[in-house]
Amino acid sequence: MEIILKYFADFTEEQLSQFSQLEGLYKEWNEKINVISRKDIDSLYEKHVLHSLAIAVLCSFDNGAQVIDIGTGGGFPGIPLAIFFPKVQFLLVDSIGKKIKVVQEVVNTIGLKNVTVIHGRAEEIKGRTFDYAVSRAVAPLGDLWKWINPLLRMGQKSDDLPNGLICLKGGDLKNEINDSGLKKITQVWSVHNIFPEPAFEEKYVVYVPKLVAQ
């Protein structure tokens, strides 16, 4: 928890309580259902929570914005972002039922009122649109964009970035971005420049704006 407070200072008591509960909850659930790598569970706040909050540094969502987390896994980046932005609505989606069960239990236990959890795939969602999509290490950029582009609406629900896809990725992204066909409009930021911790040396935030109405 200390590493979160190293970079952020203006949390309410409720937010501090919600963040502080995450470690115990994930350790308890990880004993039953492996949603976080065993080698990473002791670094939960750095490698999962703080990593997720890199998105918050780059894009402060407006109150009332609607955000979908594609392939949320154990709830990242969606749960930390939902705690950080209590007046933003989040939909967390994953195709693996046991992971979604853990996410729902964590959401219920810490009292997150701005989160809905769905077992399924983003490309199966009908009749809803979102301002932003977020994800972490789910699929190649081109696939993510194909799935989420139809669900994104035009506009700008942040002072920082127009509506679009914001994802957390690692490693050499040059070929992936080239293959996506999105190179001209894609922006990339180093997480290590945002949070200068060794764990983030090859981690990046990748952003693709929604430029054309579907």
LOVEX-772739 format. One line per 4 residues: for each residue x, y, z of N, C-alpha, C. Coordinates in nm, 2 decimals. Atoms other than C-alpha are relative to their C-alpha. Example, Ala and Ser with C-alpha at 12.3 -4.5 7.8 and 13.67 -1.06 7.14 Angstrom:
2
0.09/-0.12/0.00/1.23/-0.45/0.78/0.09/0.12/0.00; -0.09/-0.11/0.00/1.37/-0.11/0.71/-0.08/0.11/0.08
***
This chain:
214
0.08/-0.12/0.00/0.00/0.00/0.00/0.09/0.13/0.00; -0.08/-0.11/-0.01/0.29/0.23/0.07/0.04/0.06/-0.14; -0.04/-0.04/0.13/0.39/0.24/-0.29/-0.11/0.08/-0.07; 0.11/-0.08/0.06/0.05/0.38/-0.39/0.00/0.14/0.06
-0.01/-0.13/-0.07/0.08/0.66/-0.13/0.13/0.07/-0.04; -0.12/-0.06/0.05/0.42/0.73/-0.27/-0.03/0.10/-0.12; 0.03/-0.08/0.13/0.26/0.87/-0.59/-0.13/0.07/0.01; 0.13/-0.07/-0.01/-0.09/0.97/-0.48/-0.03/0.03/0.15
0.02/-0.05/-0.13/-0.20/1.17/-0.18/-0.14/0.04/0.04; 0.13/-0.06/-0.03/-0.56/1.29/-0.21/-0.11/-0.09/0.00; 0.11/0.10/-0.01/-0.76/0.98/-0.14/-0.09/0.03/0.12; 0.10/-0.01/-0.12/-1.08/0.99/0.08/0.03/-0.12/0.09
-0.02/0.11/-0.10/-1.10/0.76/0.38/-0.06/-0.13/-0.07; 0.06/0.12/0.07/-1.33/0.53/0.17/0.09/-0.06/-0.10; -0.09/0.05/0.10/-1.08/0.51/-0.11/0.12/-0.07/0.07; -0.11/0.07/-0.08/-0.80/0.43/0.14/-0.04/-0.13/0.05
0.05/0.13/-0.06/-1.01/0.16/0.30/-0.01/-0.10/-0.12; 0.01/0.09/0.11/-1.09/0.01/-0.04/0.13/-0.05/-0.06; -0.13/0.04/0.05/-0.74/0.01/-0.16/0.07/-0.10/0.10; -0.07/0.08/-0.10/-0.61/-0.14/0.17/-0.06/-0.14/0.02
0.07/0.14/-0.01/-0.86/-0.43/0.16/0.05/-0.09/-0.11; -0.03/0.08/0.12/-0.73/-0.55/-0.18/0.10/-0.11/0.03; -0.10/0.11/-0.02/-0.42/-0.74/-0.06/-0.06/-0.12/0.07; 0.05/0.11/-0.07/-0.60/-0.95/0.19/-0.10/-0.08/-0.08
0.10/0.07/0.08/-0.89/-1.03/-0.04/0.06/-0.08/-0.12; -0.06/0.08/0.11/-0.67/-1.13/-0.34/0.08/-0.11/0.05; -0.08/0.11/-0.05/-0.44/-1.34/-0.12/-0.10/-0.11/0.04; 0.10/0.10/-0.04/-0.75/-1.52/0.02/-0.06/-0.07/-0.12
0.06/0.06/0.12/-0.91/-1.57/-0.32/0.10/-0.08/-0.08; -0.10/0.07/0.08/-0.58/-1.67/-0.48/0.03/-0.14/0.05; -0.02/0.14/-0.06/-0.56/-1.97/-0.25/-0.10/-0.10/-0.06; 0.11/0.09/0.05/-0.89/-2.10/-0.40/0.00/0.00/-0.16
0.00/-0.02/0.14/-0.87/-1.96/-0.76/0.12/0.08/-0.04; -0.12/-0.07/0.03/-0.55/-1.86/-0.92/-0.03/0.11/-0.10; 0.03/-0.12/0.09/-0.63/-1.51/-1.06/0.12/0.09/-0.02; -0.12/-0.07/0.01/-0.29/-1.36/-1.00/0.12/-0.09/0.01
-0.12/0.08/-0.01/0.05/-1.51/-1.06/0.05/-0.01/0.14; -0.04/0.02/-0.14/0.18/-1.67/-0.74/0.13/0.09/0.03; -0.12/-0.07/-0.02/0.51/-1.49/-0.79/-0.03/0.15/0.02; 0.03/-0.14/0.00/0.33/-1.15/-0.82/-0.09/0.04/0.12
0.10/-0.03/-0.10/0.08/-1.18/-0.53/0.06/0.09/0.11; -0.06/-0.08/-0.10/0.33/-1.03/-0.28/0.03/0.14/-0.05; -0.03/-0.13/0.06/0.38/-0.74/-0.52/-0.13/0.06/-0.06; 0.13/-0.04/0.05/0.01/-0.67/-0.57/-0.01/0.15/-0.02
0.02/-0.15/0.01/0.02/-0.30/-0.50/0.09/0.06/-0.11; -0.09/-0.05/0.10/0.31/-0.24/-0.73/-0.04/-0.05/-0.14; 0.01/0.06/0.13/0.26/-0.48/-1.02/-0.14/0.00/-0.06; 0.14/0.01/0.05/-0.12/-0.47/-1.04/-0.07/0.13/0.03
0.08/-0.12/-0.04/-0.27/-0.17/-0.85/0.07/0.12/-0.06; -0.07/-0.12/0.05/-0.01/0.10/-0.93/0.01/-0.01/-0.15; -0.01/0.02/0.14/0.04/-0.04/-1.28/-0.13/0.05/-0.07; 0.13/-0.04/0.05/-0.33/0.00/-1.34/-0.02/0.15/0.00
0.02/-0.14/-0.02/-0.32/0.36/-1.21/0.08/0.09/-0.09; -0.07/-0.08/0.10/-0.08/0.47/-1.48/-0.10/0.06/-0.10; 0.11/-0.05/0.09/-0.40/0.51/-1.69/-0.06/0.12/0.06; 0.06/-0.12/-0.07/-0.54/0.75/-1.43/0.09/0.12/-0.01
-0.09/-0.12/0.01/-0.23/0.97/-1.45/-0.01/0.06/-0.14; 0.00/-0.05/0.14/-0.26/1.00/-1.83/-0.14/0.05/-0.04; 0.13/-0.04/0.04/-0.64/1.03/-1.85/-0.09/0.00/0.12; 0.09/-0.02/-0.11/-0.86/1.17/-1.58/-0.14/0.00/-0.05
0.14/0.01/0.05/-1.21/1.05/-1.67/-0.09/0.10/0.06; 0.10/-0.09/-0.05/-1.49/1.30/-1.63/-0.10/-0.07/0.08; 0.11/0.06/-0.07/-1.76/1.23/-1.38/-0.11/-0.04/-0.10; 0.11/0.04/0.09/-2.03/1.03/-1.55/0.05/-0.08/-0.12
-0.06/0.07/0.11/-1.79/0.88/-1.81/-0.03/-0.15/0.02; 0.03/0.15/0.00/-1.86/0.51/-1.90/0.13/-0.07/-0.06; -0.13/0.07/0.03/-1.55/0.28/-1.92/-0.03/-0.15/0.00; 0.00/0.15/0.00/-1.53/-0.09/-2.02/0.14/-0.05/0.01
-0.13/0.07/-0.01/-1.25/-0.31/-1.91/-0.01/-0.13/-0.07; 0.01/0.12/0.08/-1.20/-0.58/-2.17/0.10/-0.11/0.05; -0.08/0.11/-0.05/-1.07/-0.91/-2.04/0.06/0.04/0.13; -0.05/-0.06/-0.12/-1.04/-0.78/-1.69/0.08/-0.10/0.09
-0.07/0.10/-0.08/-0.90/-1.11/-1.55/-0.04/0.01/0.14; 0.03/-0.01/-0.14/-0.87/-1.06/-1.18/-0.05/0.14/0.04; 0.06/-0.13/-0.03/-1.01/-0.71/-1.20/0.10/0.12/-0.03; -0.10/-0.10/0.03/-0.72/-0.51/-1.35/0.00/0.03/-0.15
-0.02/-0.12/-0.08/-0.70/-0.23/-1.45/-0.13/0.05/0.06; 0.13/-0.06/-0.03/-1.08/-0.19/-1.38/-0.02/0.03/0.15; 0.03/-0.03/-0.14/-1.10/-0.22/-1.00/0.08/0.12/0.06; -0.07/-0.12/-0.05/-0.81/0.02/-0.91/-0.06/0.13/-0.06
0.05/-0.12/0.07/-0.95/0.27/-1.17/-0.14/0.04/0.06; 0.13/-0.03/-0.06/-1.30/0.24/-1.02/0.01/0.05/0.14; -0.02/-0.06/-0.13/-1.17/0.31/-0.68/0.05/0.14/-0.01; -0.05/-0.14/0.02/-0.98/0.61/-0.81/-0.10/0.10/-0.05
0.11/-0.08/0.06/-1.28/0.74/-1.01/-0.13/-0.04/0.05; 0.12/0.05/-0.05/-1.58/0.68/-0.79/-0.13/0.05/-0.07; 0.12/-0.05/0.07/-1.81/0.89/-1.01/0.00/-0.03/-0.15; -0.01/0.06/0.14/-1.72/0.70/-1.33/-0.06/-0.14/0.00
0.07/0.13/0.01/-1.92/0.40/-1.44/0.09/-0.10/-0.07; -0.09/0.10/0.06/-1.71/0.08/-1.51/-0.08/-0.13/-0.03; 0.05/0.13/0.03/-1.82/-0.24/-1.68/0.12/-0.09/-0.02; -0.11/0.10/0.00/-1.57/-0.53/-1.62/-0.05/-0.13/-0.07
0.04/0.11/0.08/-1.59/-0.81/-1.87/0.11/-0.10/-0.01; -0.10/0.10/0.02/-1.41/-1.14/-1.89/-0.07/-0.13/-0.04; 0.06/0.12/0.05/-1.48/-1.47/-2.06/0.02/-0.12/0.09; -0.03/0.11/-0.09/-1.35/-1.69/-1.78/-0.08/0.02/0.13
0.10/-0.01/-0.11/-1.62/-1.75/-1.52/0.06/0.01/0.14; -0.06/0.01/-0.14/-1.40/-1.83/-1.22/0.07/0.14/0.03; -0.06/-0.13/-0.03/-1.21/-1.50/-1.26/-0.11/0.11/0.03; 0.11/-0.10/-0.02/-1.53/-1.30/-1.29/-0.07/-0.02/0.14
0.06/0.03/-0.14/-1.66/-1.47/-0.97/0.09/0.08/0.10; -0.09/-0.07/-0.10/-1.35/-1.33/-0.78/-0.02/0.15/-0.02; 0.01/-0.14/0.02/-1.39/-0.99/-0.94/-0.13/0.05/0.07; 0.13/-0.03/-0.06/-1.76/-0.98/-0.83/0.01/0.00/0.15
-0.01/0.00/-0.15/-1.67/-1.08/-0.47/0.08/0.11/0.05; -0.08/-0.11/-0.04/-1.40/-0.82/-0.45/-0.08/0.13/0.00; 0.08/-0.12/0.02/-1.63/-0.55/-0.58/-0.10/0.01/0.11; 0.10/0.00/-0.11/-1.90/-0.65/-0.33/0.06/0.03/0.13
-0.06/-0.01/-0.14/-1.67/-0.68/-0.03/0.05/0.14/0.03; -0.05/-0.13/-0.03/-1.51/-0.34/-0.07/-0.10/0.11/-0.03; 0.11/-0.10/0.01/-1.84/-0.17/-0.16/0.01/0.09/-0.12; -0.01/-0.08/0.12/-1.77/-0.05/-0.52/-0.14/0.01/-0.06
0.13/-0.02/0.05/-2.10/0.10/-0.63/0.00/0.04/-0.15; -0.01/-0.04/0.14/-1.98/0.21/-0.97/0.05/-0.10/-0.10; -0.05/0.11/0.08/-1.89/-0.13/-1.11/-0.11/-0.10/-0.03; 0.08/0.11/0.04/-2.09/-0.38/-1.31/0.09/-0.11/-0.06
-0.08/0.11/0.04/-1.94/-0.73/-1.38/-0.08/-0.09/-0.09; 0.06/0.08/0.09/-2.02/-0.94/-1.68/0.09/-0.12/-0.04; -0.07/0.12/0.05/-1.92/-1.30/-1.77/-0.03/-0.01/-0.15; 0.02/0.00/0.14/-1.87/-1.28/-2.15/0.12/0.06/-0.07
-0.10/-0.06/0.08/-1.68/-1.12/-2.43/-0.04/0.14/-0.05; 0.04/-0.13/0.04/-1.67/-0.76/-2.53/-0.07/0.01/-0.13; 0.06/-0.01/0.14/-1.76/-0.83/-2.89/-0.14/-0.06/0.00; 0.14/0.05/-0.01/-2.08/-1.00/-2.77/-0.10/0.10/0.06
0.08/-0.10/-0.06/-2.21/-0.68/-2.60/-0.08/0.07/-0.11; 0.09/-0.07/0.09/-2.51/-0.53/-2.78/-0.07/0.11/0.07; 0.09/-0.10/-0.05/-2.70/-0.21/-2.74/0.06/0.09/0.11; -0.06/-0.09/-0.09/-2.44/-0.03/-2.53/0.12/0.07/-0.06
-0.13/-0.06/0.05/-2.16/0.22/-2.60/0.07/0.06/0.12; -0.09/-0.04/-0.11/-1.87/0.35/-2.39/0.08/0.12/-0.05; -0.09/-0.11/0.04/-1.65/0.66/-2.38/0.14/-0.05/-0.01; -0.14/0.06/0.00/-1.33/0.46/-2.31/0.00/-0.15/0.02
-0.03/0.14/-0.04/-1.21/0.11/-2.31/0.14/-0.01/0.05; -0.13/0.02/-0.06/-0.92/-0.01/-2.10/0.03/-0.15/0.00; -0.04/0.14/-0.01/-0.73/-0.34/-2.09/0.14/-0.01/0.04; -0.14/0.02/-0.04/-0.41/-0.50/-1.97/0.04/-0.14/-0.06
-0.06/0.12/0.05/-0.22/-0.76/-2.17/-0.10/-0.11/-0.04; 0.11/0.09/0.03/-0.53/-0.92/-2.32/0.02/-0.06/-0.14; -0.01/0.04/0.14/-0.47/-0.94/-2.70/0.08/0.10/-0.08; -0.07/-0.10/0.08/-0.28/-0.78/-2.98/-0.09/0.12/-0.03
0.07/-0.12/0.01/-0.37/-0.42/-3.04/-0.11/0.00/-0.11; 0.10/0.00/0.11/-0.54/-0.48/-3.38/-0.13/-0.08/0.04; 0.12/0.08/-0.05/-0.77/-0.75/-3.22/-0.08/0.08/0.10; 0.08/-0.08/-0.10/-0.86/-0.52/-2.93/-0.08/0.11/-0.07
0.07/-0.11/0.07/-0.95/-0.24/-3.16/-0.12/-0.05/-0.08; 0.11/0.06/0.07/-1.16/-0.47/-3.38/-0.12/-0.03/0.09; 0.11/0.03/-0.09/-1.36/-0.58/-3.08/-0.07/0.12/0.06; 0.05/-0.11/-0.08/-1.40/-0.25/-2.91/-0.05/0.12/-0.08
0.03/-0.12/0.08/-1.42/0.01/-3.19/-0.15/0.02/-0.02; 0.15/-0.02/0.02/-1.80/-0.06/-3.25/-0.07/0.04/0.13; 0.06/-0.04/-0.13/-1.87/0.00/-2.88/0.04/0.13/0.05; -0.04/-0.13/-0.04/-1.69/0.33/-2.85/-0.08/0.11/-0.07
0.07/-0.12/0.06/-1.87/0.66/-2.90/0.09/0.12/-0.02; -0.08/-0.12/0.02/-1.73/0.98/-3.04/-0.01/0.09/0.12; 0.01/-0.10/-0.10/-1.65/1.26/-2.80/0.12/0.01/0.08; -0.12/-0.01/-0.09/-1.42/1.35/-2.51/-0.05/0.02/0.14
0.05/0.00/-0.14/-1.51/1.26/-2.15/0.12/0.01/0.09; -0.12/-0.03/-0.08/-1.17/1.38/-2.02/0.06/0.12/-0.05; -0.07/-0.12/0.05/-0.97/1.70/-2.03/0.13/-0.05/-0.07; -0.13/0.05/0.05/-0.67/1.48/-2.13/0.00/-0.06/-0.14
0.00/0.08/0.13/-0.76/1.25/-2.42/-0.14/-0.02/-0.05; 0.13/0.03/0.06/-1.05/1.21/-2.66/-0.04/-0.15/0.03; 0.04/0.14/-0.02/-1.26/0.89/-2.62/0.08/-0.09/-0.08; -0.08/0.10/0.07/-1.08/0.58/-2.72/0.04/-0.12/0.08
-0.05/0.12/-0.06/-0.89/0.27/-2.62/0.13/0.03/0.07; -0.13/-0.02/-0.08/-0.62/0.28/-2.34/0.04/-0.13/0.05; -0.04/0.14/-0.05/-0.43/-0.04/-2.28/0.14/0.00/0.05; -0.13/0.02/-0.06/-0.14/-0.15/-2.07/0.07/-0.12/-0.07
-0.07/0.10/0.07/0.12/-0.35/-2.26/0.15/0.00/0.04; -0.14/0.01/-0.04/0.48/-0.47/-2.22/0.08/-0.05/-0.12; -0.09/0.05/0.10/0.79/-0.55/-2.43/0.01/0.09/-0.12; -0.01/-0.07/0.12/0.87/-0.44/-2.78/-0.13/0.00/-0.08
0.13/-0.01/0.06/0.55/-0.31/-2.94/0.01/0.04/-0.14; -0.01/-0.06/0.13/0.69/-0.19/-3.27/-0.08/-0.09/-0.11; 0.06/0.08/0.10/0.57/-0.49/-3.48/-0.16/-0.01/0.03; 0.15/0.01/-0.04/0.23/-0.52/-3.29/-0.07/0.13/-0.05
0.07/-0.13/0.04/0.15/-0.15/-3.36/0.00/0.01/-0.15; 0.00/0.00/0.15/0.26/-0.18/-3.73/-0.10/-0.10/-0.05; 0.10/0.10/0.05/0.05/-0.50/-3.77/-0.14/0.04/0.02; 0.13/-0.04/-0.03/-0.25/-0.33/-3.62/-0.07/0.09/-0.10
0.05/-0.09/0.09/-0.28/-0.08/-3.90/-0.04/0.14/0.06; 0.04/-0.12/-0.07/-0.32/0.19/-3.64/0.12/0.09/0.04; -0.13/-0.07/-0.04/0.04/0.33/-3.63/-0.02/0.15/0.00; 0.00/-0.15/0.02/-0.05/0.68/-3.75/-0.08/0.07/0.11
0.08/-0.06/-0.10/-0.30/0.74/-3.47/0.03/-0.05/0.14; -0.03/0.05/-0.13/-0.15/0.54/-3.18/0.11/0.08/0.07; -0.10/-0.07/-0.09/0.03/0.71/-2.89/0.05/-0.10/0.11; -0.06/0.09/-0.10/0.26/0.53/-2.65/0.08/0.08/0.11
-0.08/-0.07/-0.12/0.39/0.64/-2.30/0.06/-0.11/0.08; -0.07/0.09/-0.09/0.64/0.46/-2.08/-0.06/0.01/0.14; 0.04/0.00/-0.14/0.50/0.36/-1.75/0.12/0.03/0.09; -0.11/-0.03/-0.08/0.85/0.38/-1.61/0.03/0.15/0.01
-0.01/-0.14/-0.01/0.85/0.75/-1.69/-0.11/0.06/0.09; 0.11/-0.05/-0.09/0.52/0.79/-1.49/0.04/-0.05/0.14; -0.04/0.06/-0.13/0.63/0.56/-1.20/0.14/-0.06/-0.01; -0.14/0.05/0.02/1.01/0.52/-1.20/0.04/-0.11/0.09
-0.03/0.12/-0.08/1.01/0.17/-1.05/0.06/-0.11/-0.09; -0.06/0.10/0.08/1.22/-0.12/-1.18/-0.10/-0.09/-0.07; 0.10/0.09/0.06/0.91/-0.33/-1.25/-0.06/0.05/-0.12; 0.07/-0.06/0.11/0.79/-0.09/-1.51/0.09/0.04/-0.12
-0.09/-0.04/0.10/1.10/-0.06/-1.73/-0.04/-0.03/-0.14; 0.05/0.03/0.14/0.94/-0.23/-2.03/-0.15/0.00/0.00; 0.15/-0.01/0.00/0.58/-0.14/-1.96/-0.05/0.13/-0.06; 0.04/-0.12/0.08/0.38/0.10/-2.17/-0.15/0.02/0.01
0.14/-0.03/0.02/0.04/0.27/-2.20/-0.02/0.03/-0.14; 0.02/-0.02/0.14/-0.09/0.25/-2.55/-0.15/0.06/-0.02; 0.13/-0.07/0.02/-0.38/0.48/-2.67/-0.03/0.01/-0.15; 0.05/-0.02/0.13/-0.59/0.48/-2.98/-0.13/0.08/0.01
0.12/-0.09/-0.01/-0.85/0.76/-3.02/-0.11/-0.05/-0.09; 0.12/0.03/0.09/-1.20/0.70/-3.16/-0.02/0.12/-0.09; -0.01/-0.12/0.09/-1.18/0.93/-3.46/-0.12/0.00/-0.10; 0.10/0.01/0.10/-1.46/0.80/-3.69/-0.13/-0.06/0.06
0.13/0.06/-0.05/-1.83/0.73/-3.60/-0.02/-0.13/-0.07; 0.02/0.14/0.05/-1.92/0.36/-3.65/-0.12/0.00/-0.09
***
